[in-house]
Amino acid sequence: MKLLAVFIGGGLGSLARYGMGSFVSYMSWTNPWGTLISNVLATGILLFILGQTANEIHTLSPRNQAIIALVTVGFCGAFSTFSTFAADTIQLYQTHGLLWAVCNVTANFICCIAIGIWMWQWGAARG
């Protein structure tokens, strides 16, 4: 059941990531923005759910565990994208120099850690 849930979540996350890329292109923004937004949103969703279920994950029903796997491993795993982040960073380095590449790494790191901490605490408070 969990494998099917992860499969479905991964498909939905991939479609959401493609949609984010299309949105960024439509807005005439550059690639790093889509990757940053996807990574931050995926981190926020993931850490909210993990914070909310941290103390009870092993006592949940198999159905609820499958739903959590669908969203966290499947959707968030496919929606966030380390490989595109790496490619964007290298492309920024080649086209705009080291400063822009470092800014991209810093923005992804700080934003994802900050949203992660905030959403974990918010989820834990609600869980």
C-alpha positions in Angstrom: 0.0 0.0 0.0 2.8 2.4 0.9 4.6 1.7 -2.4 1.5 2.6 -4.4 1.1 5.7 -2.3 4.7 6.8 -2.9 4.3 6.1 -6.6 1.1 8.3 -6.8 2.6 11.0 -4.7 5.8 11.0 -6.8 3.7 11.5 -10.0 1.8 14.3 -8.4 5.0 16.0 -7.1 6.6 15.7 -10.6 3.6 17.3 -12.2 3.6 20.1 -9.6 7.3 20.6 -10.2 6.7 20.8 -14.0 3.9 23.2 -13.3 6.2 25.4 -11.2 8.7 25.4 -14.0 6.0 26.4 -16.5 4.8 29.2 -14.2 8.3 30.5 -13.8 8.8 30.5 -17.5 5.5 32.2 -18.0 6.5 34.9 -15.6 9.8 35.4 -17.5 11.7 34.6 -14.3 15.0 32.7 -14.4 15.3 29.0 -13.5 16.7 29.4 -10.0 13.4 31.0 -8.8 11.4 27.9 -9.7 13.8 25.6 -8.0 14.0 27.8 -4.9 10.2 28.0 -4.6 9.7 24.3 -5.1 12.4 23.4 -2.6 11.0 25.8 0.1 7.4 24.7 -0.4 8.4 21.0 -0.4 10.5 21.5 2.8 7.6 23.4 4.5 5.1 20.7 3.7 7.4 17.9 4.7 8.5 19.4 8.0 4.9 20.4 8.9 3.7 16.9 8.5 6.7 15.3 10.2 6.4 17.7 13.1 2.7 17.0 13.4 3.2 13.2 13.4 6.6 12.8 15.0 5.4 11.2 18.2 2.7 9.0 16.7 3.9 7.9 13.3 4.3 4.2 14.3 0.9 4.0 16.0 -1.0 5.4 13.0 -3.2 3.0 10.9 -1.6 1.6 7.7 -3.9 3.8 5.7 -2.7 7.0 7.4 0.9 5.9 7.2 0.4 5.4 3.4 -1.1 8.9 3.1 1.8 10.4 5.0 4.2 8.4 2.7 2.3 9.7 -0.4 2.8 13.3 0.7 6.2 13.2 2.3 8.3 10.7 0.4 6.3 10.8 -2.9 5.0 14.3 -3.4 7.7 16.3 -1.5 10.5 14.1 -2.8 9.4 14.7 -6.4 8.5 18.3 -6.0 11.8 19.3 -4.4 14.8 19.0 -6.6 18.4 18.8 -5.6 19.6 17.9 -9.1 18.0 21.0 -10.6 19.3 23.1 -7.8 22.8 21.9 -8.6 22.4 22.5 -12.3 21.0 26.0 -11.7 24.0 26.8 -9.4 26.5 25.6 -12.0 24.7 27.5 -14.7 24.6 30.7 -12.6 28.4 30.3 -12.0 29.1 30.0 -15.7 26.8 32.8 -16.8 26.9 35.3 -13.9 29.9 34.3 -11.8 30.7 32.9 -8.4 28.8 35.5 -6.4 25.4 34.6 -8.0 26.1 30.9 -7.6 26.9 31.4 -3.9 23.8 33.5 -3.5 21.7 30.7 -4.9 23.2 28.1 -2.5 22.8 30.5 0.4 19.2 31.3 -0.4 18.2 27.7 -0.8 19.9 26.7 2.4 18.7 29.5 4.6 15.1 29.5 3.2 14.7 25.8 3.5 16.2 25.5 7.0 14.1 28.5 8.2 10.8 27.2 6.7 11.7 23.8 8.0 12.2 24.9 11.6 9.1 27.1 11.5 6.8 24.4 10.0 8.2 21.7 12.3 7.3 23.8 15.3 4.0 24.7 13.9 3.2 21.1 13.0 4.3 19.9 16.4 2.1 22.5 18.2 -0.9 21.2 16.2 0.0 17.5 16.5 
